[in-house]
Amino acid sequence: MKHKSPAKDLAKALFQVSDKNNVLKEVGDALKTLDHLVSTNSYFRVFLQSKKITGDQKVKILNELLGKDGHPLVNELVSYLNGSTAISDLNSICSLFNTMYKETRNILSVKGIVAEKMSEAEIESLRSSLSEMLGKETDLSIDIDPSLIGGIKLRIDNTFLDASIQNQLQSLRSKLLQI
């Protein structure tokens, strides 16, 4: 997917200013908060797209509304977004900023799918094992799919590993049908 130039330029500028001021993590967290608000709150989407609310008003509202969960740099950036492209621009900015952040911090995104909820200790153990094996810090997210029966599926960037019992049973079934 090719990102629009204004969103790409805004993301680059936000990243560079954040890096220079040593607030990359705080800005990244604030972007995640906004991204979550956009995806879960229709009133926030309307607010973001509004052309009637000035940029200065948006900054003031966001500073008051988000408090510690926001960041002045992000709120200032949002003041430049309005109209029908505001939401897609914010999504692009969040995605691009996150990609730049992970590249500079040597972080690899891994998505795991398991059959049942894992304890925090199990998740942390898996995260540290993956980080050690991959030679990078691992940003691990876990989803639950009861149809797996057991085992785990991992998506590491564009590589998909399936060590689920469901997959092993399907492989066994295929082998038995060939006999």
SULHU-V186407 format. One line per field, one symbol per residue. phi: phi as a letter, one per 20 degrees, with the letter a starting at -180 (. if undefined). burial: I if it has 16 or more other ideal C-beta (glycine too) atoms within 10 Angstrom, else O. A space follows every 10 residues. Layout:
phi = ???
burial = ???
This chain:
phi = .eeffgffff ffffffffff elcgffffff fffffffffd cfffffgfef eeefgfffff fffffelffd bgfffffffe eanfegffff ffffffffff ffffelddec ddccfbgdfg ffffffgfff fffembfded cdddcfffma nbdcddlddd dcdefgffff fffffffff
burial = OOIOOOIOOI IOOIIOOIOO OOIIOIIIII IOIIIOIIOO OOOIIOIIOO OOIOOOOIIO OIOOOIOOOI IOIIIIIIIO IIOOOIIOII IIIIIIIIOI IIOOOOOIOI OIIIIOOIOO OOIOOIIOOI IOOOOIOIII OIOOOOOIOO OIIIOIOOOO OIOIOIOOOO OOOOOOOOO
